[in-house]
């Protein structure tokens, strides 16, 4: 049905173009994705030989649709049948060394195809009456699709020097499409990697997030690492790389372990922030690495230190400093907890504490911990996974019984002050903490009546007396 709708839109554009004597083509991602039989993303780019804005206004007038004009970029956009159609005039570009903003001039179809980033994005289909439906592929984009290759139309060194963001885009397309970057193109990324410094952090992070959201993110991160770009844009992650050996004892390469965890998560969830938690779960291991003659390599406290690092990392990468960041921070902080439970006897109190601290993020935490099991020892992997199933069942049983997820204490501070005639102070906090611990440890049920009696008992133990008339709820 969608393909039929596109056909109608293209015929409509052809008719309007013919009446106005305008030459137009559909170009870029739509053409690539149709050739690859990829899902349609609800956007179409129309290349106009002349003014894209003027032609967009003609189409908008015919369809009675609002046209959004972006004068600085020479583009315009309208929406028709839930499809975004962008119109751009054909152009040729030249660049200054210190900027990725081009000097733009009107150009021909050939000029415009030459300025495109990759051969697979430079293909165009004619929407003109005499050549309607004809594919124009001057740089063998079809062949590169067949060979699963990312390649630039012109000299890659010049391409990446002119617009360094294209280095990130090359890696992003390789990761999204599971393509390889051809050798001359990759060598150009290596040689031009320092040019990424002229790109804003927001643009870099946008491409990085698209790599993270790809089906197998390790493809993109391996290219980022091997090219040297990762060292520039995210040096903390590069510090995870490498294996050190002392007295015949080695630790695993935490960089490649992180990529494996990230790929595991990608098979389980499309959540960008859960994937970021996978990236950052061991980020503090280099800072906490120690060698003990008896124990070997240790990374004590890396989860706590890693959680403290998350806000600064998010700020430096221009990621949101909101509940998304707090979600990642929480998962980094707690990522060892279910693993420890899976290695030991699972007690109700330990499960209650985990539910209390994780709240509604417990399911995401369990996914992360499941993905974190990357041992090559099949026996260990099977054992961990079996134990995780026990932990998950225990979590379900305890939650159904005790209602600890997003727990709110049945007795509040005001109740304590009323019961003992107190002003706000340390004793109120002591009793509140004691009630919480008693419920989490299973000493008392999670209800108001039992908690109230426990409050009176605890208050008496620390020398407080209930006010007249208090003693039962």
Secondary structure in CASP SS format (residue, H / E / C, confidence):
PFRMAT SS
TARGET T0000
AUTHOR 0000-0000-0000
METHOD secondary structure of the structure
MODEL  1
X C 1.00
X H 1.00
X H 1.00
X H 1.00
X H 1.00
X H 1.00
X H 1.00
X H 1.00
X H 1.00
X H 1.00
X H 1.00
X H 1.00
X H 1.00
X H 1.00
X H 1.00
X H 1.00
X H 1.00
X H 1.00
X H 1.00
X H 1.00
X C 1.00
X C 1.00
X E 1.00
X E 1.00
X E 1.00
X E 1.00
X E 1.00
X C 1.00
X H 1.00
X H 1.00
X H 1.00
X H 1.00
X H 1.00
X H 1.00
X H 1.00
X H 1.00
X C 1.00
X C 1.00
X C 1.00
X C 1.00
X C 1.00
X C 1.00
X E 1.00
X E 1.00
X E 1.00
X E 1.00
X E 1.00
X E 1.00
X E 1.00
X C 1.00
X C 1.00
X H 1.00
X H 1.00
X H 1.00
X H 1.00
X H 1.00
X H 1.00
X H 1.00
X H 1.00
X H 1.00
X H 1.00
X H 1.00
X H 1.00
X C 1.00
X C 1.00
X C 1.00
X C 1.00
X E 1.00
X E 1.00
X E 1.00
X H 1.00
X H 1.00
X H 1.00
X C 1.00
X E 1.00
X E 1.00
X E 1.00
X E 1.00
X E 1.00
X E 1.00
X C 1.00
X C 1.00
X E 1.00
X E 1.00
X E 1.00
X E 1.00
X E 1.00
X E 1.00
X E 1.00
X C 1.00
X E 1.00
X E 1.00
X E 1.00
X E 1.00
X C 1.00
X C 1.00
X C 1.00
X C 1.00
X C 1.00
X C 1.00
X C 1.00
X C 1.00
X E 1.00
X E 1.00
X E 1.00
X E 1.00
X C 1.00
X C 1.00
X H 1.00
X H 1.00
X H 1.00
X H 1.00
X H 1.00
X H 1.00
X H 1.00
X C 1.00
X C 1.00
X C 1.00
X H 1.00
X H 1.00
X H 1.00
X C 1.00
X C 1.00
X E 1.00
X E 1.00
X E 1.00
X C 1.00
X C 1.00
X H 1.00
X H 1.00
X H 1.00
X C 1.00
X C 1.00
X C 1.00
X E 1.00
X E 1.00
X C 1.00
X C 1.00
X C 1.00
X C 1.00
X H 1.00
X H 1.00
X H 1.00
X H 1.00
X H 1.00
X H 1.00
X H 1.00
X C 1.00
X E 1.00
X E 1.00
X C 1.00
X C 1.00
X C 1.00
X C 1.00
X C 1.00
X H 1.00
X H 1.00
X H 1.00
X H 1.00
X H 1.00
X H 1.00
X H 1.00
X C 1.00
X C 1.00
X H 1.00
X H 1.00
X H 1.00
X H 1.00
X H 1.00
X H 1.00
X H 1.00
X H 1.00
X H 1.00
X H 1.00
X H 1.00
X H 1.00
X H 1.00
X C 1.00
X C 1.00
X E 1.00
X E 1.00
X C 1.00
X H 1.00
X H 1.00
X H 1.00
X H 1.00
X H 1.00
X H 1.00
X H 1.00
X H 1.00
X H 1.00
X H 1.00
X H 1.00
X H 1.00
X H 1.00
X H 1.00
X H 1.00
X H 1.00
X C 1.00
X C 1.00
X H 1.00
X H 1.00
X H 1.00
X H 1.00
X H 1.00
X H 1.00
X H 1.00
X H 1.00
X H 1.00
X H 1.00
X H 1.00
X H 1.00
X C 1.00
X C 1.00
X C 1.00
X C 1.00
X H 1.00
X H 1.00
X H 1.00
X H 1.00
X H 1.00
X H 1.00
X H 1.00
X H 1.00
X H 1.00
X H 1.00
X H 1.00
X C 1.00
X H 1.00
X H 1.00
X H 1.00
X H 1.00
X H 1.00
X C 1.00
X H 1.00
X H 1.00
X H 1.00
X H 1.00
X C 1.00
X C 1.00
X C 1.00
X C 1.00
X C 1.00
X C 1.00
X E 1.00
X E 1.00
X C 1.00
X C 1.00
X E 1.00
X E 1.00
X C 1.00
X C 1.00
X C 1.00
X H 1.00
X H 1.00
X H 1.00
X H 1.00
X H 1.00
X H 1.00
X H 1.00
X H 1.00
X H 1.00
X H 1.00
X H 1.00
X H 1.00
X H 1.00
X H 1.00
X H 1.00
X C 1.00
X C 1.00
X C 1.00
X H 1.00
X H 1.00
X H 1.00
X H 1.00
X H 1.00
X H 1.00
X H 1.00
X H 1.00
X H 1.00
X C 1.00
X C 1.00
X C 1.00
X C 1.00
X H 1.00
X H 1.00
X H 1.00
X H 1.00
X C 1.00
X E 1.00
X E 1.00
X E 1.00
X C 1.00
X C 1.00
X C 1.00
X E 1.00
X E 1.00
X E 1.00
X C 1.00
X C 1.00
X C 1.00
X H 1.00
X H 1.00
X H 1.00
X H 1.00
X H 1.00
X H 1.00
X H 1.00
X H 1.00
X H 1.00
X H 1.00
X H 1.00
X H 1.00
X H 1.00
X H 1.00
X H 1.00
X C 1.00
X C 1.00
X C 1.00
X C 1.00
X C 1.00
X C 1.00
X H 1.00
X H 1.00
X H 1.00
X H 1.00
X H 1.00
X H 1.00
X H 1.00
X H 1.00
X H 1.00
X H 1.00
X H 1.00
X H 1.00
X C 1.00
X C 1.00
X H 1.00
X H 1.00
X H 1.00
X H 1.00
X H 1.00
X H 1.00
X H 1.00
X C 1.00
X C 1.00
X C 1.00
X C 1.00
X H 1.00
X H 1.00
X H 1.00
X H 1.00
X H 1.00
X H 1.00
X H 1.00
X H 1.00
X H 1.00
X H 1.00
X H 1.00
X H 1.00
X H 1.00
X H 1.00
X H 1.00
X H 1.00
X H 1.00
X H 1.00
X H 1.00
X H 1.00
X H 1.00
X H 1.00
X H 1.00
X H 1.00
X C 1.00
X C 1.00
X C 1.00
X C 1.00
X C 1.00
X C 1.00
X H 1.00
X H 1.00
X H 1.00
X H 1.00
X H 1.00
X H 1.00
X H 1.00
X H 1.00
X H 1.00
X H 1.00
X H 1.00
X H 1.00
X H 1.00
X H 1.00
X H 1.00
X H 1.00
X H 1.00
X H 1.00
X H 1.00
X H 1.00
X H 1.00
X H 1.00
X H 1.00
X H 1.00
X H 1.00
X C 1.00
X C 1.00
X C 1.00
X C 1.00
X C 1.00
X C 1.00
X C 1.00
X C 1.00
X C 1.00
X C 1.00
X H 1.00
X H 1.00
X H 1.00
X H 1.00
X H 1.00
X H 1.00
X H 1.00
X H 1.00
X C 1.00
X C 1.00
X C 1.00
X C 1.00
X C 1.00
X H 1.00
X H 1.00
X H 1.00
X H 1.00
X H 1.00
X H 1.00
X H 1.00
X H 1.00
X H 1.00
X H 1.00
X H 1.00
X H 1.00
X H 1.00
X H 1.00
X H 1.00
X C 1.00
X C 1.00
X C 1.00
X C 1.00
X C 1.00
X C 1.00
X C 1.00
X H 1.00
X H 1.00
X H 1.00
X H 1.00
X H 1.00
X H 1.00
X H 1.00
X H 1.00
X H 1.00
X H 1.00
X H 1.00
X H 1.00
X H 1.00
X H 1.00
X C 1.00
X C 1.00
X C 1.00
X C 1.00
X C 1.00
X C 1.00
X C 1.00
X C 1.00
X C 1.00
X C 1.00
X C 1.00
X C 1.00
END
